[in-house]
Structures are given as structure tokens and as C-alpha cells.
Amino acid sequence: MSKPINTCIVGVGLAGLTFHVPFILALPQLFNLHSVVERSPKEEGGKVKARFGVSPKIYASLQDALAEPEVELVIIATPNDTHDPFAKAALEAGKHVLVDKPVAETLGRAQELGELAKSRGLVLYAFQNRRWDSDFLSLKGLISLPETNPNHLGTILEFESHIDRYRPGLKGTWKDKPLPGAGALFDLGSHLIDQALTLFGRPQGVTATVQNLRGIGNTEVDDSFTVHLSYERGPDRQYPLNVILRSHPLSVKSQQLRYIVRGTRGTFTKHGVDTQEDHLKMISSPKAILREEFGREPEYLNGKIEKILADNETITKTTWPAPDAGGYIQLFQNLGATIRAGAEPAVKWVDATAVIEIIELAHESSRKKATMPVPTL
């Protein structure tokens, strides 16, 4: 068995303590939580010891952590404007990197990071954990059903994906400030765009409205967006496909809409959100991640399918449960295998740069009030 990967987590706020520390501790055969970067710990052992009872080394700065030869992997869980420079510094220090989204503020910088990692023979991995949301895994299963399956939706005509909230005020964090990589499109859109590109590939056009809908805080920081990705009819596509990605900050619903997928023979509707984040905020021991019930959706969040029968009049209704629990842990398992065994990364860096490219085009579309063509590769 190979030696666990000595890991340093940079940042122990919400992202670090919720989405990274628990998984590193839950997989001791793959990772060793060597250290964290925490500038001003209020008590001995810092936030990690207070939450999980373990005491990694604490560095006051990224530079101190990167100078430690034992550190092999650096996880960047800091504010958005630091992702690109911190990742670059870690790669230049010879460390593998897992970086939170958005991976950079521009396409050019994301590509430069990829080239740097390749030149150094290092793993550079984007934290696109929502590919392992239970509802997204369930949706992928539904879309991939063969035509003979009674739940087959037919040819997909429209795909609508939301992350909506009711949040009338500001949170008072760095997310409210006009920093590079700020705003809802960079923050939440990174997930929705990545999921759409995973399902449907590269679109031909981007049309978007990106704005500060609530009119509070700095108006340069967007709090809502609607992004249309257009896929034209072609040899492999009988019908054009319209993908709609939305985030709304003043959506009043008990269970927010998550997906609407319209096909030629049926429609899938899903409300609610993946439960893993809520579970991660509550657990006191990382071992809870390994339990069967972790990340499993309750039945009341099951998706709904409406199908038209052969008479083109009768509509049937059924539920589509999420057969598997959410699996953020699979990202970390793949990351470990990529570093130690040269496995194929589940989230390729070219995927991460494509997300930033679509974000750039969406901002440009919103400014120009025009559809932006997506360059062919």
C-alpha cells in the first residue's frame, strides 16, 4: 500500500472545515492531514482541533506551508480572488493542487495554471464536487436510459437548472466585495455550467443576463443570473437544445426548484437540494461520511416524471428517486488515485477552463445584450 498523501489545507473557513477537512480525515489510507494554514488561531490546535479533535500543524502563511518539503498536496479553500495566485505558488513549489471553484478569474489564467502543472508533472484538480450531488447522479441516470425504458424522456429539448435562494440581505463576508472572481455567476454558476457541460458538451452560443438584482451592496457584484446555452440542430442532434442556468436571490419557495428537463416524450421535475452540505455541517466525526445514510435524499425530494403515452393524449405520472447517495468522497478517492497511481482525473483541467470560458462569455453577453458565439476547438 502506498504512503498516504501529506496534505495541507489552506483556509479553514466554511469551505475548508465543511468540504475538505472531513474527507481528508475520513480517508486515512489515502491522505494524511499534515497541516493547515490558519492565520490567527484563537486556541491551541485551531479550528480543526475544536471541530474534529485532531491537531495538524498550523502555518500562519501559505509561504510557510509551501516551504515544508513533507507537504505533497495543497488544497486551496480560500476566497475566490486568491485561487489563481495560491494555486500558481503551490505548483511552483512542486506541490499537487486541489483548488476550489472558480479556479481562476480569467480563461487565460486558468490555461496558464494548466500549462504550469503539465510542465512540472503535477496534478492540478478542480473541486467540482457537485458532479457527485445525489440529484445530479440521479438525473444522469435518467437521461442515459435506453429508449425501451418506460421512463425514457425521448430526445431532450430543454434543460433548466437552478440554484435559487431567498436572501434579501447581504451576508457581510468577502463574497459581498468587488474582488476578482466575485459574484453569483462565478460562485454558483461554476457548478451549474460544469454540470451542463458534463451532460451536453460544448454549446454553440451563450446568451446571458447577469445583474445585481437586489440593488444592495456594490453593484459590480452580481447576485443573480440567467444563462442560456444554445445547441444547434445538426447531424447528431435532431432538435435544437436549449440549456437554461439560473440563480435568483429572492425566490420564495419551501423547496426551491432544482431541475426541469423537457423531452419529446416526457418531463422531469426536481425540487430541493443535495443533502451532503447540511450533513457535513452537522457531523462531529468524519466517520459519519462512511455511513450508508450519509448524503441520501429523503423520499419527499424524489423527482417527478410525466410521460405522454402512445396515444399522444394520456399523461402518466411517476416518481424518480435518487438511487444512490451523494458521493463527494468519490472526488477525493479519484484525486488520491490520480496522484499516487496515475489514474485518469474525473475532473479534467480542460473542463475547469471551459467553465471559466463560458463565464467570461456570459458576462460579455450581458454587457453587450447579445448572443456570444462559442469558439470551436
C-alpha positions as CSV (number, residue, x, y, z in Angstrom):
1,M,0.0,0.0,0.0
2,S,1.3,3.4,-0.9
3,K,2.0,6.1,1.7
4,P,-0.9,8.5,2.5
5,I,-0.5,11.9,0.8
6,N,0.7,14.6,3.2
7,T,-1.9,17.3,2.7
8,C,-2.1,20.9,3.7
9,I,-5.4,22.7,3.6
10,V,-5.2,26.5,3.0
11,G,-8.1,28.1,4.7
12,V,-10.3,26.7,7.5
13,G,-13.5,28.7,7.0
14,L,-16.7,27.2,5.7
15,A,-15.1,25.6,2.7
16,G,-12.1,24.1,4.4
17,L,-13.9,22.8,7.5
18,T,-17.0,21.6,5.7
19,F,-15.9,20.3,2.3
20,H,-12.3,19.4,2.7
21,V,-11.1,18.5,6.3
22,P,-13.8,15.9,6.9
23,F,-12.9,13.9,3.7
24,I,-9.2,14.1,4.2
25,L,-9.7,12.7,7.8
26,A,-12.2,10.1,6.5
27,L,-9.7,8.6,4.1
28,P,-6.6,7.9,6.2
29,Q,-5.4,5.2,3.7
30,L,-5.2,8.0,1.0
31,F,-4.4,11.2,2.9
32,N,-2.7,12.5,6.0
33,L,-3.8,15.9,7.2
34,H,-0.3,17.2,7.7
35,S,-1.2,20.8,8.2
36,V,-3.5,23.8,7.7
37,V,-2.9,27.5,7.0
38,E,-4.8,29.5,9.7
39,R,-3.5,33.0,10.3
40,S,-4.7,33.7,13.8
41,P,-5.9,30.6,15.7
42,K,-7.9,31.6,18.8
43,E,-6.9,28.4,20.7
44,E,-4.3,25.7,20.6
45,G,-4.9,23.4,17.7
46,G,-7.1,26.0,15.9
47,K,-10.4,25.4,14.3
48,V,-9.7,21.8,13.2
49,K,-9.0,20.6,16.7
50,A,-12.0,22.5,18.0
51,R,-14.3,20.8,15.5
52,F,-12.7,17.3,15.0
53,G,-10.3,16.8,17.9
54,V,-7.2,16.4,15.7
55,S,-4.2,18.7,15.7
56,P,-2.4,19.1,12.4
57,K,0.5,21.6,12.2
58,I,-0.7,25.2,11.8
59,Y,1.1,27.6,9.5
60,A,0.5,31.3,9.6
61,S,1.0,31.8,5.9
62,L,1.0,30.0,2.6
63,Q,4.6,30.7,2.1
64,D,5.5,28.8,5.3
65,A,3.4,25.8,4.3
66,L,5.0,25.7,0.8
67,A,8.4,25.7,2.3
68,E,7.7,22.4,4.1
69,P,9.1,19.6,2.0
70,E,6.8,17.0,3.6
71,V,3.7,18.6,2.1
72,E,2.7,16.9,-1.2
73,L,-0.8,18.2,-1.8
74,V,-2.2,21.7,-1.2
75,I,-5.9,22.2,-1.0
76,I,-6.9,25.8,-1.7
77,A,-10.2,26.7,0.2
78,T,-9.8,30.4,0.4
79,P,-11.7,33.4,-1.1
80,N,-12.1,33.4,-4.9
81,D,-9.6,36.1,-5.7
82,T,-6.8,34.0,-4.1
83,H,-7.5,30.8,-6.0
84,D,-5.3,31.5,-9.0
85,P,-2.2,33.1,-7.3
86,F,-2.3,30.5,-4.5
87,A,-2.5,27.6,-7.0
88,K,0.3,29.1,-9.0
89,A,2.5,29.5,-5.9
90,A,1.8,25.9,-4.8
91,L,2.6,24.5,-8.3
92,E,5.9,26.5,-8.4
93,A,6.8,25.0,-5.1
94,G,6.3,21.5,-6.5
95,K,3.0,20.6,-4.8
96,H,0.0,18.9,-6.3
97,V,-3.1,21.2,-6.1
98,L,-6.8,20.8,-5.5
99,V,-8.4,24.2,-6.0
100,D,-11.9,25.3,-5.2
101,K,-14.1,26.9,-7.8
102,P,-13.8,29.3,-9.6
103,V,-10.3,28.1,-10.5
104,A,-9.3,31.5,-11.9
105,E,-10.8,34.8,-12.8
106,T,-10.0,34.6,-16.5
107,L,-9.7,31.9,-19.1
108,G,-6.1,32.9,-19.8
109,R,-5.0,32.5,-16.2
110,A,-6.8,29.1,-15.9
111,Q,-4.9,27.9,-19.0
112,E,-1.6,29.2,-17.6
113,L,-2.2,27.1,-14.5
114,G,-2.8,24.0,-16.5
115,E,0.4,24.6,-18.6
116,L,2.4,25.1,-15.4
117,A,1.1,21.9,-13.8
118,K,1.8,19.9,-17.0
119,S,5.4,21.3,-17.3
120,R,6.1,20.3,-13.7
121,G,4.4,16.9,-13.9
122,L,2.0,17.8,-11.1
123,V,-1.7,17.1,-10.6
124,L,-3.9,20.1,-10.8
125,Y,-7.5,19.3,-9.9
126,A,-10.7,21.5,-9.8
127,F,-13.0,21.0,-6.9
128,Q,-16.2,20.4,-8.9
129,N,-17.9,18.4,-6.1
130,R,-21.4,18.9,-7.4
131,R,-20.8,16.4,-10.1
132,W,-21.5,14.0,-7.2
133,D,-24.7,15.5,-5.9
134,S,-27.3,12.8,-5.5
135,D,-29.8,14.6,-7.6
136,F,-27.3,15.2,-10.4
137,L,-26.3,11.5,-10.3
138,S,-30.0,10.6,-10.5
139,L,-30.5,12.9,-13.4
140,K,-27.6,11.5,-15.3
141,G,-29.1,8.0,-14.9
142,L,-32.4,9.2,-16.1
143,I,-31.0,10.9,-19.2
144,S,-29.0,7.9,-20.1
145,L,-31.9,5.4,-20.1
146,P,-32.4,3.5,-23.4
147,E,-35.5,4.2,-25.5
148,T,-37.0,0.9,-24.4
149,N,-37.2,2.0,-20.8
150,P,-40.7,3.3,-19.8
151,N,-39.1,6.3,-18.1
152,H,-37.2,7.4,-21.2
153,L,-37.9,11.1,-21.8
154,G,-37.3,11.0,-25.5
155,T,-34.9,13.5,-27.1
156,I,-34.0,16.3,-24.6
157,L,-35.3,19.6,-25.9
158,E,-34.8,21.9,-22.9
159,F,-32.7,21.5,-19.7
160,E,-33.3,24.0,-16.9
161,S,-31.0,24.0,-13.8
162,H,-31.4,26.3,-10.8
163,I,-29.7,27.3,-7.5
164,D,-32.3,29.7,-6.1
165,R,-32.5,31.2,-2.6
166,Y,-34.4,33.7,-0.6
167,R,-31.7,36.0,0.7
168,P,-32.9,39.7,0.9
169,G,-29.8,41.0,2.7
170,L,-26.0,40.7,2.4
171,K,-24.1,38.1,4.3
172,G,-21.3,40.5,5.3
173,T,-18.5,38.4,4.0
174,W,-15.8,38.7,1.3
175,K,-18.4,37.5,-1.2
176,D,-20.1,40.9,-1.0
177,K,-16.9,42.7,-2.0
178,P,-16.0,43.7,-5.7
179,L,-13.0,41.3,-5.8
180,P,-11.7,39.3,-8.8
181,G,-13.9,36.2,-9.2
182,A,-16.8,37.7,-7.1
183,G,-20.5,37.4,-7.8
184,A,-23.1,34.7,-8.1
185,L,-22.1,33.6,-11.6
186,F,-18.5,32.8,-10.5
187,D,-19.7,31.3,-7.3
188,L,-22.8,29.3,-8.1
189,G,-22.7,29.4,-11.9
190,S,-19.4,27.5,-11.8
191,H,-21.4,24.4,-10.6
192,L,-24.3,24.8,-13.0
193,I,-22.1,25.3,-16.0
194,D,-19.9,22.4,-15.2
195,Q,-22.9,20.1,-14.8
196,A,-24.4,21.3,-18.1
197,L,-21.1,20.8,-20.0
198,T,-20.7,17.4,-18.4
199,L,-24.1,16.4,-19.8
200,F,-24.2,18.0,-23.1
201,G,-20.7,19.2,-24.1
202,R,-19.7,22.5,-25.6
203,P,-22.5,24.8,-26.8
204,Q,-22.6,27.0,-29.9
205,G,-23.8,30.1,-28.2
206,V,-24.2,31.9,-24.9
207,T,-26.8,34.5,-24.1
208,A,-27.0,35.8,-20.5
209,T,-28.3,38.4,-18.1
210,V,-26.0,38.9,-15.1
211,Q,-27.0,41.6,-12.6
212,N,-27.2,42.9,-9.1
213,L,-31.0,42.3,-8.8
214,R,-31.5,43.3,-5.2
215,G,-29.7,46.7,-5.8
216,I,-27.8,46.4,-2.5
217,G,-24.1,46.3,-1.7
218,N,-21.6,47.0,-4.5
219,T,-23.5,47.0,-7.8
220,E,-20.5,45.4,-9.5
221,V,-21.1,42.2,-7.6
222,D,-23.9,40.2,-9.3
223,D,-26.4,38.3,-7.2
224,S,-28.4,36.7,-10.0
225,F,-28.0,35.4,-13.4
226,T,-29.8,33.6,-16.3
227,V,-27.5,31.9,-18.8
228,H,-28.8,30.3,-22.0
229,L,-26.5,27.8,-23.7
230,S,-27.7,27.0,-27.2
231,Y,-27.0,23.7,-29.0
232,E,-27.9,23.8,-32.7
233,R,-29.6,21.1,-34.7
234,G,-27.1,19.0,-36.6
235,P,-26.2,15.5,-37.8
236,D,-26.1,14.2,-34.2
237,R,-29.0,16.4,-32.9
238,Q,-32.4,16.1,-34.4
239,Y,-33.8,19.1,-32.4
240,P,-32.0,22.2,-31.1
241,L,-31.3,22.0,-27.3
242,N,-31.8,25.0,-25.0
243,V,-30.0,24.9,-21.6
244,I,-31.1,27.4,-19.0
245,L,-29.0,28.0,-15.9
246,R,-30.4,30.3,-13.3
247,S,-29.8,31.7,-9.8
248,H,-32.3,34.0,-8.1
249,P,-31.7,35.6,-4.7
250,L,-35.4,36.4,-3.9
251,S,-37.1,33.1,-4.7
252,V,-39.9,32.4,-2.2
253,K,-40.4,28.6,-2.1
254,S,-40.4,26.0,0.6
255,Q,-38.5,23.7,-1.7
256,Q,-36.6,25.5,-4.4
257,L,-36.8,24.3,-8.0
258,R,-33.7,22.4,-9.0
259,Y,-34.3,20.9,-12.4
260,I,-36.8,20.9,-15.2
261,V,-35.9,18.6,-18.2
262,R,-38.3,18.5,-21.1
263,G,-38.0,15.8,-23.7
264,T,-40.1,14.8,-26.7
265,R,-41.9,12.1,-24.6
266,G,-41.7,13.4,-21.1
267,T,-40.8,16.0,-18.5
268,F,-38.7,15.5,-15.3
269,T,-39.1,18.0,-12.4
270,K,-37.0,18.1,-9.3
271,H,-37.1,20.3,-6.2
272,G,-34.8,20.6,-3.2
273,V,-31.0,20.4,-2.9
274,D,-28.4,17.7,-2.2
275,T,-28.2,16.9,1.5
276,Q,-24.4,16.5,1.8
277,E,-23.6,20.0,2.7
278,D,-26.2,20.0,5.5
279,H,-24.9,16.7,6.7
280,L,-21.2,17.9,6.6
281,K,-22.1,20.9,8.7
282,M,-23.6,18.7,11.4
283,I,-21.2,15.8,11.8
284,S,-18.8,15.7,14.7
285,S,-16.8,12.8,13.3
286,P,-15.5,12.3,9.8
287,K,-16.5,8.6,10.1
288,A,-20.1,9.7,9.6
289,I,-19.3,10.2,5.9
290,L,-18.8,6.5,5.5
291,R,-22.2,5.6,6.9
292,E,-24.8,4.4,4.4
293,E,-27.3,7.2,5.3
294,F,-24.8,10.0,4.6
295,G,-25.8,12.1,1.6
296,R,-29.0,10.1,1.0
297,E,-32.1,12.1,-0.1
298,P,-35.4,11.8,1.8
299,E,-38.3,10.4,-0.2
300,Y,-40.2,13.7,-0.2
301,L,-37.4,15.1,-2.5
302,N,-37.9,12.4,-5.2
303,G,-38.1,13.8,-8.7
304,K,-41.3,13.6,-10.7
305,I,-41.7,12.2,-14.3
306,E,-44.7,13.0,-16.5
307,K,-44.8,10.8,-19.7
308,I,-47.1,11.0,-22.7
309,L,-48.3,7.6,-23.9
310,A,-48.5,6.3,-27.5
311,D,-52.0,7.9,-28.0
312,N,-50.3,11.3,-27.5
313,E,-53.0,12.3,-25.1
314,T,-52.7,10.3,-21.9
315,I,-50.1,11.5,-19.4
316,T,-48.8,9.3,-16.7
317,K,-47.1,10.5,-13.5
318,T,-44.4,8.6,-11.5
319,T,-41.6,9.4,-9.1
320,W,-37.9,9.1,-9.9
321,P,-35.9,8.6,-6.7
322,A,-32.2,9.2,-6.3
323,P,-31.0,5.5,-6.2
324,D,-27.6,6.4,-4.8
325,A,-26.5,8.7,-2.0
326,G,-24.4,11.8,-2.9
327,G,-20.7,11.0,-3.3
328,Y,-18.4,13.9,-2.7
329,I,-16.0,11.3,-1.3
330,Q,-15.5,9.9,-4.8
331,L,-13.8,13.1,-5.9
332,F,-11.2,12.7,-3.1
333,Q,-10.8,9.0,-3.9
334,N,-10.2,9.8,-7.5
335,L,-7.8,12.6,-6.5
336,G,-5.8,10.2,-4.4
337,A,-5.6,7.6,-7.2
338,T,-4.6,10.3,-9.7
339,I,-1.7,11.4,-7.5
340,R,-0.5,8.0,-6.4
341,A,-1.4,5.7,-9.3
342,G,-1.7,8.0,-12.3
343,A,-5.4,7.4,-12.6
344,E,-7.4,9.5,-15.1
345,P,-8.8,12.6,-13.2
346,A,-12.6,12.6,-13.1
347,V,-12.5,16.4,-13.3
348,K,-10.0,17.2,-16.1
349,W,-8.4,20.7,-16.1
350,V,-9.7,21.3,-19.6
351,D,-13.2,21.0,-18.1
352,A,-12.4,23.6,-15.5
353,T,-11.0,26.1,-18.1
354,A,-14.2,25.6,-20.2
355,V,-16.3,26.7,-17.2
356,I,-14.3,29.9,-16.9
357,E,-14.6,30.4,-20.7
358,I,-18.4,30.2,-20.5
359,I,-18.5,32.6,-17.5
360,E,-16.5,35.1,-19.5
361,L,-18.8,34.8,-22.5
362,A,-21.9,35.2,-20.2
363,H,-20.5,38.4,-18.7
364,E,-19.7,39.7,-22.2
365,S,-23.2,38.7,-23.4
366,S,-24.8,40.5,-20.5
367,R,-22.8,43.7,-21.1
368,K,-23.4,43.7,-24.9
369,K,-27.0,42.4,-24.7
370,A,-26.1,39.9,-27.4
371,T,-25.6,36.3,-28.0
372,M,-21.9,35.4,-27.9
373,P,-20.6,32.6,-30.2
374,V,-18.6,29.9,-28.5
375,P,-15.3,29.3,-30.4
376,T,-14.9,25.8,-31.8
377,L,-12.0,23.7,-30.6
